[in-house]
Structure formats: structure tokens, C-alpha cells
Amino acid sequence: MNTPAQESAAVPAVRPGTLPLLLFASTLTVMAGSILAPVIQVIRDDLAVSGTAAGLIITTHSLSIAITSPLAGWLLDRYGVRLPLAGGLVLYGLAGGAGLFVESYPALIASRAVFGAGAALVFSGTTVALLNLYRGPAQDRAMGWRGTATSMGGVLWPLLAGAVGGISWHLPFGVYLVGVPLGLATALLLPHTRPASSGRASGPAPGALAMLREQRLLLVWYALQFCGSLLLYALVVFLPERLSEVGVEDPLLVSFYTVGMSAAMSLIGLGYASMRTRLAYSMLLRGSLVLWTAAFLLLAAAPNAPLLFLAPLLFGLGQGVFFPVTTVLIGEGVPAEVRGKATSLSGTATFAGQFASPLLIGPLIQATSPITGFLLAAALPALAVILLSVSRADMTDPHADDENKAPAPASSPRAG
């Protein structure tokens, strides 16, 4: 395994415009499903499909990302970041833009599945690129800004879709075509780097299963990311039902709650690098889980609309910290030659959580009530906080050597 110092020395020169390009491309994964939300009812009526079938138009890409992410990781480790990411962006644009012309439901679902494969490369490729091209405080800034860009994209892209969707439900699919010029720009701007060598006397880098056997802590981070997406979509999907119980039913008022969550994520992303200079990864991670717990307790117990508004704000603050922390812990906690695989499995966990959320949380809420469902959901992050507090999970700063700290002896375990 390469040491952080060795990897830092190997960081290629970054061309002007690379970071804005990667941040812009990072917004495309959150745009993937949200951009269709304003027109999904129109699509349902025009294609004469059920509500469940219409929902699959939004969620099929999440399942596709979860399934194809390991292949995306293999491509990134095998060929480096530049070409797979560029190709993924072009595939994202073309397959997503196919909805401009598709007139049948089966063809639309097929295009969404292909689109998900491109989105998997975009998600993993942008993550690996940011991890490879930036180190130490610069990486913390890039990861914080990525969270801000992603959450802002979750607000701006649907607004654009709503503006053009009033003309035709096909037009929002045209926004996906932005992936094509971004792919071409990626091929031109990203540095030509060789895939990292394994440095193993025994042969090539391990496959995904062998990597998980060697790096078992990854399973903890993946499980937390799955839970994070599960809870996020539970809040987005079932919050309106909870709001109706306290008299908030106007769609515009309901939208303020989700916009507030995105705004909180954006603000915390801007301050993430500053927080990293004062707080360890362990404190940031546990703090984000505490915020999630508080958010779902409020969702269950708040007696009025103003208090309920605090719930998505708290959850957004937690999200803004959680994903940069776990992304770095995953990407920097493995050898460079398997970083693509490790990051791609993060995509599998994240988007599997999105796809599973209505399937798991929905029946629970229907069988009980939104209040009971949110209380049980709050138990997930609360339990995670307890387990992380009593465990010896390794959350050492992965850039300790970059900051001229003395590395621990190879035979001694790293402190949590």
C-alpha cells in the first residue's frame, strides 16, 4: 500500500478549471432523478401507467447505479480516471437525453437503465478524481465544496426542469445532454495519469471481494452510507404526509422544507474545511449521526409546523458533514490501486439505499403511522453512534503523514 507521503508526491499538476468541472459534474448524480419529479405526473398520464410504474421512471437509474457501480470501479482502477469519467459523462448525456424522443414506457425504462450505468461512472469517477488530484486541506475544501454544489444542484436542476416541463414532459430529458460537453471537457482537462500499480510482490491488485476481506472496515462505512440514503429518501418521501397532520398541505409550503434541507447542506459544505482543521473525523461522523437522530425524533414528536421545519435543517447539516467524511475515509483508507473499487461500492450502497427506502420505510409507516415510523428510523443513527463510540473503528486522519506527522510503526494499530 502506498503511503500518504508517496501518494502526495505523485499528485499530478491540476489545470485551471478542473475543480469547477468536477464540481459541476458532481451535481449530475443528484439531478438524475430529481429533474423528472416536476413532470412525473404528466408522464404517467400521457403514457397511461400506474403510480408504481411511474415511480420506476425515477428510481430505475438508482438500481442501475447500484448494480453497475462495481464495473465502474474496475474501469477506473484499470484505465485511470480520465477516459472512464469522460465516457460516463457522454453516456449519461446521450442515454438521459433519449427521453426527448422516447414515446413508449418500456423504451423509457430501458433508456433509464443505460443512463444509470453512465451515472455510476460519473459518481465514482468524480469522487476518485477529487481524491487523486487534491490532498490534505485542499482535499477537505474540495469535498466540502462538492457537498455544497451537489445540494445546490438538488434545488436548481428541478427548477429548470419545472420551467421547461410546462411546455412538454420530454424537454426536461434534454437537460441531461449537458453531460456530453462535460465529457469532452473532462477528456481535455483531466491530467493523463496511469492507473496506480499495486506494489504487490504477489501480483495484481485484489478484486472487490478480496479487497473487502482485507479492508473489513469498509463494510461499516458502506452500511452507514446505505442508512444515510435510506433516511434521506424516507424524509423526502414521507415528510409531506407528516406535514399534512399539522395542517401544512400547500405544495409551495411543503417545498420550503426540502429546500431548507438543501440550503443547510450547502452552508455546512462551505464551512467543512474549516471544521476539519479543528475536529477529528470521529467527532464529525458521530456528530452527523446525532443530528440525524435529532431530526427524526423531531419528525416524530414536533407538535407544529415551525418545529417540524427544524427537522430537515438538522438532517441537512448532518448530511453535509457525513458524506465528505465517509468519502475520504473510504477513498483514503485503501491502497490507491483499488480506490476505484472502494469508491464504486460506495455508490452501490448509496443508491441501493435510495431504491430501498420506499420499499422498507413505506410499509412500516403504512402498518403503523408516520410518527411510529420516524421514531423507529431515529433508532438507526442512534444505534450507530453507540456502536461507533464503543468500537475501535479506525478514523485516523488519512493525511497525517502529509502534514509531517510521524507515521505509526507498521506493526502497531492506528488509533481510532
N, C-alpha and C positions, 0 to 999 in steps of 0.2 A: 504493500500500500504506500502510495506517495505521501510524504509528509506535507503539512500545510506550507512549510517554507519552500519545498521543492515545487509545489503547485503554484505558489505565488510567483516564483521566479519564472515560471513557464507561461504566465498570463500574457496573451498577445496584445499588441497595441490596438486600442479601440478607436475606430474612426469617428469623426464628428457625425452626429445624427443617429448613431447606433442605439443609444439608450432611448430616445424618443420613439424610434421604430419598434423596439422590443416592448415598450410600454403600450404603444398603440395596438400592437399585435396581441398583447395580453388581454385587451378588452374584448377580443373576439369570442373568447370562450363563454363569457357571461352574456354576450349578445346572442349566442347560438340559439337559445330557447326564448329568451325574454323578448326578442324583437317580434315574435309571432303572437305574443299574448294579446295585443290590441285587436288582432283580426281573426283570432281563432274561432269566434262565434260565427263570423261571416263565412269562413271556410267550411265550418260544419254545415251551415245552411245550404251553401252552394253545392257541396259535394254530397249532401244528404246522408251524413254519417251520424252515429250516436255520439254522446258526450265522451264515452270512454275511447272510442276510435279517434275523436278529435284530440283528446289528450295525448294520444300516442304520437301525434304530429309534433308535439313539443318535447316529449320525453324519449322518443326513439333514438335521437342523437346521443343522449346520456348513456343509454345502454350500449350503443355502438362504441362510444369512447371507452367505457369500462372494459369492453371485450378486446378492442384493438390496441389499447394502450401498451400492453407488453410488446407487441410488434413494433410500435413506435419507439419504445425504449431500445429494442435490439438495433433498429436502424440508426438511432443516434449514437450508440456505442460503436457500431460497426463502421459508419461513414462520417462521423463527426456531426456537428450541429447544422452547418450552413445549408447543405443541399437538402437534407430531410425536412428542415423547417421551411425552406423556400418552397419545396414541393408540396408540403402540407398546406401552406397558405394558398397556393394555386388551386389545389384540390378542394379546399374549403370554399373558395370563391366560386368555382365552377359548379360543384355539386349543390351548394347552397343556392346559387343563382338559377339553378334548373327550375326552381319553383315559379319563375317568371312565365314558364311555358307549359308546365305540367297541368293537365286537366283531370286526371283520374287519381283516386285515392291510393291504389296500390303503387303507382309510379311515384307519387309524392313520398310515400313511406320508404320506398327503395332509395330515392334520392337522399332522404334524411339519414339513412343508414350509411351510405357512402360519405355523406357530409360529416358524420361523426368520426370516420376514420381520419379525415383531414383535420378535424378539430382536435383529435388526440395528439397528432403531431404538433399542432400549434401549442397546445397546453404544455406538453412535455418539452418541446423544443425551446420555447421562450424561457421556461424555468431553467433548463440546463445552460442556455446561453448566458443568462444573468449570473448563474453560479460560476461559470467558467471565466467570464470576462471581468468580473469585479470581485475584489477581495476586501476583507476587513470592514472598516467604516463605510467605504464606498459601496460594498455589497448591502450593508444594512440600509443605506439610503435608497439604493435601487429597489430593494424588496419592499420598503415602506411606500415608495412612490408607486410601485406596481399595485399594491393594495388600493391606493387612492385612485389610480387610473381605472382599475377593474370596477370598483364600486361606482365611480362616476359614469363608466360605460353602462352600468346597470340602470342608470337613470336616463342618460341621453339617447342611447340607441332605441329604447322603446318609444320615446317621444318622437323620434324621427320616423319610426315605423307607423305610429299613430297618425302622423301628418300625411304620409303618402298612402296609408291604408284606406283612407276615406275615398280615394279615387278607385282603387282596385285592390283586392286582397293579394294579388300577385306581386304588386310593387314592393312590399317590404322584403321579399326574397332578393330583389335586386341589390339591396344594401350589402348582402354577403359578397358581392363581386369586388368589394374593396380588398378582399384577400388576394386577388390577382396582382395588382400593382404592389401590394406589400410583399408578396412573394418575390417579385422581380427585384425590389429594393433590397430584400434580405440577401439574395444571391450576389448583389453588388457590394453591399456594405459590410456584411459579417466577414471577419477575417478567415483566411484559408488556414485551417488548423487540422492537424492529423488527429485521428482518434487516439486517446490515451492508451499506452501499452500497459499490459498487466504487470510487468515486472516480476512475474512468477517463473520460477525455475521449472515448475511442473507443467506449464503450458499456457493456453489462453485464459482469458478472464472467465469466471464462472457464469453459468446460466442463472436465470431468475430463481429457481428453486434452491440451487447451491448457495446463491447469494443470501437468501433468506435464512438458510441453515447457519451460515457464518455470521450474519448480522441480524440476530433474532430481535433486537430492539426495534428494528424497522416495523415489525408487526404491531408494536404498541402505537407508533405514530400513525400507521395506516388505520388502525382501529379508531383512533381519535379523530382522524380526518373523515372517516365514514360517519361517525356520530355527529361531527360538525355539520356535514351536509344534510344528514337526516333531520337535525334540529332546525337548520336554516329553512328547509322547504316545509317542515311542519309549521313553522311560524308564518311563512308567506301564504301557505295554502289555507290554514285553519284560523288565522287571526281574524279574517272578516266575520267568521261565524261567532267568534268570541265578542267582537265589537258589536254585533247586532244585539247581543244580550244586554248591552249597556246603552242601546239606543243610537249607535253610530252605524248608519246604513248607506249614506250618500257615498257614491264611488270616489268622488273627489276627496272627501274627508278620509276615507279608508286609505287612499293613495299616500296621504301625508305620513302615515305610519311607516310604510315601506321606504318612502323617500327619506324619512328621518333616520332609518337604519343605515341606508347607503351614505347619508351625509356623515354619520358618526364614523363609519368605516373610513371614509375619505380623510377626515380630520386626524384620526389616530394614525393613519398611514403617513401623513406629513410629519408627525412627531415621533415616529417609530425609531428612527436612527438616534435621536436624542435620548430616548428611553433606554436604548441598548447600551449607551455609554454608562448608565447608572445601575441597570438591573440585569441580573443573570437570566439566561434562558429559562431556568427552572422557575424563577419568580414570575416571569412574563407568562409562561404557559399555564401555571396554576392560577394566576390572576385572571386570565382569559376564561378559564373553566368556571371560576367563581362568578364572573359576570354572566356567563350563560345560565348558571343555576339561578342567580337572582332574577334574570329576565323571565325565565319560565315560571318561577314562583309568583312573580308579579302578574303574568298572564293568567295564572290560576286564581289569584287572590284579590287582585285590584278591583275595587267596587265601582270605579267610574272611568270615564274616557281619558281624563288627564293622566291618571296614574298608569293606565294601560299604555299611554304613549311612551312612558319611560322604558317599557319592556323592549321594544325594538331598538331603542337607543342603546341600552346596556348590551344587548346582543350584538349590535353593530360594533361597539367598542371592543368587545371580546373577539369578534371575527377579525377585526383589523390588526389585532396582535397575534392571534392564533396561527393564521396561515403563513405569515413570514417566518415565525419561529419554527413551525414544523417543517416548512420547506427547506430551511437551512439545516436543521437537524438531520433531515433525510439526505439531502444532497451532499453535505459536507461530512456526514458520518460514515460514508462508504468510500472505497477506492475510486479514483477518477474514472477508471476503465469500465465501471458498472454504474456510473452516475445516471446514465440514460435509463437503465432498467429500474433503478431505485425510484427515480422521479416518475417514470411512466406508471409504476404500480400505485404511486400517489394519485395519479389520475383515475386509475381503476377504482380505488377506494372512494375518492371524492364523488365521482359521477355515479357509482353504484349506490351511494347514499342518497343522491338526488332522486334516482329512479325508484329506490325502495321506499322513500319517505311516505308518499301517499298510500302505498300498499301496506305499510306496517302501522303507521300512526292513524291513518284513516279508519280502519276497522276498530281500533282501540277507542277512538273518540265516538264513533257511532254506537259502540256497545255500551259506553258509559256516558260521558259528557265532555265538552271541551275542557272544563275545569279539571276533571279527573285525568284526562289525557295529558294536559300540560304539567300537572303535578308529577305524574309518572315519568314524563320526559325530563323534568328537572332532576330526577334521581340519577340520570346517566352522567352528566358532568359532575354532579356532587360525588358520585362513587369514584369517578376518575381522579378527582382531586385527592380523595383519601388514599387511593391506591398509589398515586404518584408520590404522595407525602411519605408513605411507609416503605416504598420500594427504594431500590438503589439504581434507578434508571439513570443512565449516563447523559447528562445535559451540559457537559463541559463546553465552554466556548470553543468552537472548532477552529477559530482563528487565533488561538492563544499563542502559537508559535509565530504567527505573522506579526504579533505585537511585541516580539522579542522577549517573550516569557520563556523561562526554562522548560523544555519539554520533560514530561514524566518519563522515567525509565521504562523501557519496552516491557519489562516483566511485571510492572506494577499496574493495578487497575486505576482507571481515571475516576476522579471523584464526581459524584452527582452534583 
